[in-house]
Amino acid sequence: MSSFLVVGLGNPGSDYAFNRHNVGQMALDVLADRIGAPYKSHKANAKVAEGRLRAAGPEGADTKLILAKSHGYMNTSGGPVANLLKFFGLTPAELIVLHDELDIPAAAVRLKFGGGHGGHNGLRDIIAATGTNEFARVRIGIGRPPGQMDAADYVLRDFNSTEKKDLPVTLELAADAVEAVVREGFALAQNRVNQSDS
C-alpha cells in the first residue's frame, strides 16, 4: 500500500489555534475527520493520525495517510517532518505540506511542487531539515495584510468575521486538494485545482 505524509503547519496551543498562520493545521483536522483518524502523540515531537484514503474506483488501491502536526513552533517544523519521513520510510516525494499563503487571495487554494519558501518560516525549516524543496504544497490563501500592517502581525491574528464565513469551505477545498494529489497524481490534481479558482 502506498503512503503519504501530510503535514499541517502552524503553532501549538490555544492562543494560536485560530490564527491565519494555523490554517494548514485546520485543514489537516478536516482531513483527519474525513478518514476517521484520531491524533496520538508521536516520539518525533508531533501529533500523528493514521488512516486510509479509500480508492476512488473499484480497481484502485487504498492509500495510507499519515497526518501530522508538530508540537513545536512554526519555525521548527523541519525536525519533526524529517524524523517522520525517516520513521515511516518515506521520501520527500511522498510528503504533502498544507500551509498559509500571503500571495494567494483569501479563500483560494492552489497546489505547487518544489520551489522556494517565499519567506514562510515553516517551509524554510522543512527545506533545511530535509535537504530538498522537492515536495508538494497545498497553499491556502490568506491574502495580504491591509494597509501598513506588518505581515508577521497579520498571520498571527485570527480570521476576521467575513473570512470566518468562507473558512469552512476553504478548509474543505484544501482537504479535497490533498485527496486529489493522492488519487490522481500531482500533475492532474494541480491542473484541476489551480484552474478551479483562477
Stockholm file with secondary structure:
# STOCKHOLM 1.0

chainA/1-198         MSSFLVVGLGNPGSDYAFNRHNVGQMALDVLADRIGAPYKSHKANAKVAEGRLRAAGPEGADTKLILAKSHGYMNTSGGPVANLLKFFGLTPAELIVLHDELDIPAAAVRLKFGGGHGGHNGLRDIIAATGTNEFARVRIGIGRPPGQMDAADYVLRDFNSTEKKDLPVTLELAADAVEAVVREGFALAQNRVNQSDS
#=GR chainA/1-198 SS CCEEEEEECCCCSTTTTTBGGGHHHHHHHHHHHHHTCCCEEETTTEEEEEEEECCSSTTCCCEEEEEEEESSCGGGCHHHHHHHHHHHTCCGGGEEEEEEETTSCTTCEEEEESCCCTTCHHHHHHHHHHTCCCSEEEEEECCCCSTTCCHHHHHTSBCCHHHHHHHHHHHHHHHHHHHHHHHHCHHHHHHHHHHHTC
#=GC SS_cons         CCEEEEEECCCCSTTTTTBGGGHHHHHHHHHHHHHTCCCEEETTTEEEEEEEECCSSTTCCCEEEEEEEESSCGGGCHHHHHHHHHHHTCCGGGEEEEEEETTSCTTCEEEEESCCCTTCHHHHHHHHHHTCCCSEEEEEECCCCSTTCCHHHHHTSBCCHHHHHHHHHHHHHHHHHHHHHHHHCHHHHHHHHHHHTC
//
